[in-house]
């Protein structure tokens, strides 16, 4: 039996955030929202978050690709990245996905999608972040422990 050099996710990150978002959008469409979150400000904020996601995750993916480490969630890590976006967050791609989730909820004027973002973040933490951090701690030992002590998980 071959040993897989990758984290054992319980939930794939886009699914962890996407399912609660989709449920929220469906509930809003089917049952309506108790309050409207649509304002010109929330539209601007929603678009700003989508743009921030594209720029942030684009930077992160480019940074990862140029350092020859896994770009997609669940791939093998070859090094503990500690500069670029990884000097600000241990999980910059996940930060970007959360920002995208929030932006979509605002643009869709969906109270329920917005309300379920914390459920997605909890699923992401349990299903992807914890297994990934366990994998990195085992693979890189004290180097990862020192990095984890220096850099926050989110921002």
Buried (B, 14 or more C-beta within 10 A) or exposed (E): EEEEEBBEBEBBBBBBBBBBBBBBBEBBEEEEBEEEBBEEEBEEBBEEBBEBBEEBBEBBBEBBEEBEBBBEBBEEBEEBBBEBBBEBBBBBBBBBBBBBBBBBBBBBBBBBBBBBBEBBBEBBBEBBBBBBBEBBBEBBEEBBEEBBEEBEEBE
